[in-house]
Amino acid sequence: MSFRHLIDFGDLSREEWEELYQRTAQIMDCPDAFMEANKGKIQANLFYEPSTRTNFSFQTAMLRLGGKVFGFADPKSSSAAKGESLKDTIKMVSAYADVVVMRNPKEGAAKAASLYSEVPVINAGDGGHMHPTQTLADLTTIMRYRGSIDGISVGLCGDLKNGRTVHSLIKALAKFNDIRFYLIAPRELAIPEYMRVFMRSHNMRFVEVTNLEATIPMLDVLYMTRIQQERFDNPLDYERVKGVYVLTRKKLSRAKPNMMILHPLPRVDEISVDVDDDPRALYFEQARCGMYVRMALLMDLAHQPHKLPAPVEIGTCPKCHNPRCITQSEVYLPPLTKMVGGTECCAYCDKEI
């Protein structure tokens, strides 16, 4: 594969995804054949934000390949609690490990880390921005249980404003043909404008709606997400929208017999437990698929050589005004921008400048 870091799914071509999926399928079919594929390799897990599935999935993936893992699941147990910059943490840790897996509440943190790391960086979630390896799990599940991705109708439901898994999945599906999107959310949690710009610039077909029940009959895949309380600055705003969408067995009576129900997990109340035994409910299998595709990814990235990063400009004042962007706290970062559909955007968090 030609990519060194996995910051968002845009780092992969469709051909690279298909190659990755083929390796994933081989691992799923015969996991014992890969027990020593990463023997002698070391993974650093830097989780500045709580995680169950992603943290455990990455740890298990490396251990099943014969490698080892170190890191932290609470920034209070690291030198970040003493004020150490992200740059210094990454420069130090990448000297010890062969691959760095990082989750951080700041949007664009993984991109920032990649500028200073001498080993590959994998984005395990950066705030409400992106979560590319969850997307790998999503696509693997669709391929494994449906056989193809082209031509599907996808309903994305819940917190589409802060849902990094949703943003990553949209970017990934831009690489496939004839995808139709139904963006199901209350107006307060609608898809952010920078994602609309992305979808329009890639000629993606989408419609924004608020009614889940009326939309279900059109869907091949229903991707439920929770309303993320931790992304709200005002608790009253959360109280107004929590529980707005709840998928029940009764509502599924209008769905296609082969519709897939996915969820990045954890769930709160947005999928009733009476749905769990429905054969269309694949969210726990989706988590399992995530472990296997992360194994396939680590087999490639952990074997890339250490390489000192090129020097980068020292920033003095961030160009991005997104308060959740990593540039607001790590002000030494170079003020990087990129063009998306004719709009100048922050290269870290994708927000319009």
C-alpha positions in Angstrom: 0.0 0.0 0.0 1.2 3.5 -0.8 -0.1 5.4 2.3 1.9 5.8 5.4 -0.6 7.3 7.9 -4.3 6.6 8.1 -5.8 10.0 9.1 -9.1 9.7 7.2 -10.4 7.3 4.6 -9.4 9.7 1.9 -5.8 8.5 2.4 -6.8 5.2 0.7 -7.7 4.6 -2.9 -10.5 2.2 -3.7 -7.9 -0.3 -5.0 -6.1 -0.1 -1.6 -9.3 -0.6 0.2 -10.1 -3.7 -1.9 -6.6 -5.1 -1.2 -7.1 -4.5 2.5 -10.5 -6.2 2.4 -9.0 -9.3 0.7 -6.4 -9.6 3.4 -9.1 -9.1 6.1 -11.2 -11.9 4.5 -8.2 -14.2 4.6 -7.6 -13.4 8.3 -11.2 -14.0 9.1 -11.2 -17.3 7.3 -7.9 -18.6 8.8 -6.8 -16.5 11.7 -4.2 -19.0 13.0 -2.1 -18.5 9.8 -1.4 -14.9 10.9 -0.4 -15.5 14.6 3.2 -14.4 14.1 2.7 -11.8 11.3 3.7 -8.9 13.6 6.1 -10.8 15.9 8.6 -8.3 17.3 6.5 -5.2 16.4 5.3 -2.8 19.1 2.2 -0.6 19.0 1.6 2.5 21.1 -2.0 3.2 22.0 -2.5 6.9 23.0 -6.1 7.3 24.1 -6.8 10.9 25.4 -10.5 10.1 25.4 -12.5 7.1 26.7 -12.9 4.0 24.5 -13.9 0.4 24.8 -14.3 -1.2 21.4 -11.6 0.8 19.5 -8.9 0.6 22.2 -9.6 -3.1 23.0 -10.0 -3.9 19.3 -6.6 -2.4 18.4 -4.9 -4.1 21.3 -6.4 -7.5 20.5 -5.6 -7.0 16.8 -1.9 -6.5 17.5 -1.7 -9.3 20.1 -3.4 -11.8 17.7 -0.6 -10.9 15.2 2.1 -11.7 17.8 3.0 -8.1 18.5 3.0 -6.1 21.7 1.2 -3.0 23.0 1.9 -0.2 25.4 0.2 3.1 26.0 -2.4 4.9 28.1 -6.2 5.1 28.3 -6.3 8.2 30.4 -4.3 11.3 29.7 -4.0 12.0 33.4 -1.7 9.1 33.6 0.7 10.6 31.0 2.8 13.7 30.8 0.0 15.5 29.0 -1.3 16.1 32.5 1.9 18.1 33.2 1.4 20.2 30.1 3.5 18.3 27.6 2.6 19.2 24.0 1.2 16.7 21.5 4.4 17.2 19.4 6.7 16.2 22.2 4.6 13.2 23.1 4.5 11.9 19.6 8.2 12.5 18.9 9.0 10.5 22.1 6.5 7.7 21.6 7.3 7.2 17.9 10.9 6.6 18.9 9.8 3.6 21.0 7.0 2.0 18.8 6.5 0.8 15.3 3.0 2.3 14.9 1.0 4.8 16.9 -2.8 4.5 17.4 -4.3 7.7 18.8 -7.7 9.0 19.9 -7.9 12.6 20.9 -10.9 14.9 21.6 -9.4 17.7 19.5 -10.4 17.7 15.8 -7.4 17.3 13.5 -5.2 15.9 16.3 -4.2 12.8 14.2 -3.1 15.0 11.3 -1.0 17.1 13.7 0.6 14.0 15.2 1.5 12.7 11.7 3.7 15.8 11.1 6.0 14.8 14.0 6.0 11.0 14.0 8.7 8.8 12.6 6.3 5.9 12.4 2.8 5.5 10.9 -0.1 7.2 12.8 -3.6 5.7 12.8 -6.5 8.0 13.7 -8.7 6.2 16.2 -11.0 9.2 16.4 -10.3 12.9 16.6 -13.2 14.7 18.3 -16.3 14.9 16.2 -14.2 14.9 13.0 -13.2 11.5 11.6 -12.8 7.8 12.6 -11.4 6.0 9.6 -10.9 2.5 11.2 -14.5 2.4 12.3 -15.3 3.0 8.6 -13.1 0.1 7.7 -15.2 -2.0 10.1 -18.4 -0.6 8.5 -17.3 -1.4 5.0 -16.0 -4.8 5.9 -19.3 -5.7 7.5 -21.3 -4.6 4.4 -18.9 -6.5 2.1 -18.9 -9.7 4.3 -22.7 -9.9 4.6 -23.9 -8.2 1.4 -21.2 -9.0 -1.0 -21.0 -5.5 -2.6 -21.2 -1.8 -1.7 -21.9 -0.1 -5.1 -25.6 0.9 -5.6 -26.8 0.8 -1.9 -29.1 3.2 -0.2 -27.8 4.3 3.2 -29.7 6.0 6.0 -27.5 7.8 8.5 -29.5 8.5 11.6 -28.9 10.5 14.8 -26.1 12.9 15.6 -24.8 13.8 12.2 -23.2 17.1 13.3 -20.7 15.6 15.8 -20.7 12.0 14.5 -17.1 11.3 13.3 -18.1 7.8 12.2 -20.8 9.3 9.9 -18.3 11.8 8.4 -15.7 9.1 7.8 -18.3 6.8 6.2 -19.5 9.5 3.8 -15.9 10.2 2.7 -15.4 6.5 2.2 -18.5 5.9 0.2 -17.5 8.7 -2.2 -15.2 6.1 -3.7 -18.1 3.8 -4.6 -20.7 4.0 -7.4 -24.4 5.0 -7.2 -24.7 5.5 -3.4 -27.8 7.2 -2.2 -27.9 8.9 1.2 -30.7 9.7 3.5 -29.4 12.0 6.3 -31.8 11.6 9.2 -31.3 14.1 12.0 -33.0 16.9 13.8 -32.0 20.3 12.5 -29.8 20.9 15.5 -27.7 17.9 14.6 -27.7 18.0 10.8 -24.6 17.2 8.8 -22.0 20.1 9.1 -21.6 22.4 6.1 -18.1 21.2 5.3 -19.5 17.7 4.7 -22.2 19.1 2.5 -19.5 20.8 0.5 -17.6 17.5 0.2 -20.7 15.6 -0.9 -21.6 18.2 -3.5 -18.1 18.4 -4.8 -18.1 14.6 -5.3 -21.6 14.6 -7.0 -23.0 12.5 -4.2 -26.8 12.0 -4.0 -28.3 12.9 -0.7 -31.4 14.2 0.9 -31.8 15.5 4.5 -34.9 14.4 6.4 -36.1 14.3 10.0 -38.5 11.3 10.0 -36.9 7.8 10.5 -40.0 5.7 10.1 -40.9 7.2 6.7 -37.4 6.6 5.4 -36.8 3.0 6.6 -38.5 1.3 3.6 -36.0 2.9 1.1 -32.9 1.7 2.9 -30.4 -1.1 2.3 -28.3 -0.1 5.3 -29.5 1.8 8.4 -26.6 3.3 10.3 -27.8 4.4 13.7 -25.7 6.6 16.0 -26.2 7.8 19.5 -26.8 11.4 20.5 -23.3 12.2 22.0 -23.8 14.0 25.3 -20.0 14.7 25.6 -20.1 16.9 22.4 -22.6 19.4 23.8 -21.4 22.5 25.5 -24.8 23.2 27.0 -26.5 20.3 28.8 -29.9 21.8 28.0 -29.2 21.4 24.3 -28.6 17.7 24.8 -31.8 17.3 26.8 -33.8 18.7 23.9 -32.6 16.1 21.4 -31.8 13.0 23.4 -34.0 10.0 22.6 -35.3 11.7 19.4 -34.8 8.5 17.4 -35.4 5.0 18.8 -35.3 1.9 16.5 -37.7 -0.8 17.7 -38.8 -4.1 16.3 -42.2 -2.6 15.5 -40.6 0.1 13.3 -38.6 -2.6 11.5 -41.8 -4.1 10.1 -41.6 -1.6 7.3 -37.9 -2.3 6.4 -36.6 -4.5 3.6 -36.1 -8.2 4.7 -32.3 -7.9 4.0 -31.7 -4.4 5.3 -28.6 -4.2 7.5 -28.7 -2.4 10.8 -25.3 -1.0 11.8 -24.1 1.1 14.8 -20.6 2.1 15.7 -21.5 1.5 19.4 -21.8 2.2 22.3 -25.5 2.6 22.1 -27.6 4.3 24.8 -31.3 4.1 23.9 -31.4 4.6 20.2 -31.7 0.8 19.4 -34.2 -1.1 21.6 -32.9 -4.4 23.0 -35.8 -6.1 21.2 -34.0 -5.5 17.9 -30.8 -7.5 19.0 -32.2 -10.9 17.9 -33.4 -9.6 14.5 -31.1 -11.2 11.8 -30.7 -7.8 10.3 -29.0 -6.5 13.4 -25.3 -6.7 12.7 -23.7 -4.2 15.1 -22.0 -6.7 17.3 -20.7 -8.6 14.2 -19.6 -5.1 13.0 -17.4 -4.8 16.1 -15.9 -8.2 15.4 -15.2 -7.3 11.8 -13.4 -4.2 13.1 -10.8 -6.3 14.9 -10.0 -8.3 11.8 -9.7 -5.3 9.5 -7.4 -3.6 12.0 -5.3 -6.7 12.0 -5.0 -6.4 8.2 -4.1 -2.7 8.5 -1.5 -3.3 11.2 0.2 -6.0 9.1 1.1 -3.3 6.6 1.7 -0.2 8.7 3.7 -1.7 11.6 6.2 -3.1 9.1 7.0 0.3 7.5 10.5 1.6 8.5 11.1 4.4 11.0 11.6 7.6 9.1 12.4 11.0 10.5 9.6 13.5 9.5 10.5 16.5 7.4 10.9 19.8 9.3 7.7 21.9 9.3 7.0 25.6 9.8 6.5 26.8 13.3 3.1 28.4 13.6 2.3 31.6 15.7 -1.4 32.2 15.1 -3.9 29.6 13.9 -5.9 30.4 10.7 -8.7 28.1 11.8 -11.4 29.5 14.0 -13.0 26.2 14.9 -12.8 26.1 18.8 -12.5 22.4 18.7 -9.6 22.3 16.2 -6.2 21.1 17.5 -4.6 24.4 16.3 -6.4 26.3 19.0 -4.4 24.5 21.7 -1.2 23.5 19.9 -0.4 26.9 18.5 3.0 25.9 17.2 1.3 23.9 14.4 1.9 25.2 10.9 -1.3 26.9 9.5 -2.1 24.3 6.8 -5.1 24.7 4.5 -6.6 22.8 1.5 -9.2 23.4 -1.1 -12.5 21.4 -1.0 -14.9 22.1 -3.8 -13.4 25.5 -4.3 -13.6 26.4 -0.6 -10.5 27.0 1.5 -10.6 24.7 4.5 -8.4 23.9 7.5 -6.2 20.9 6.7 -6.6 19.6 10.2 -10.3 19.7 11.0 -11.8 20.4 7.4 -13.8 23.4 8.6 -14.1 26.3 6.2 -11.5 29.0 6.9 
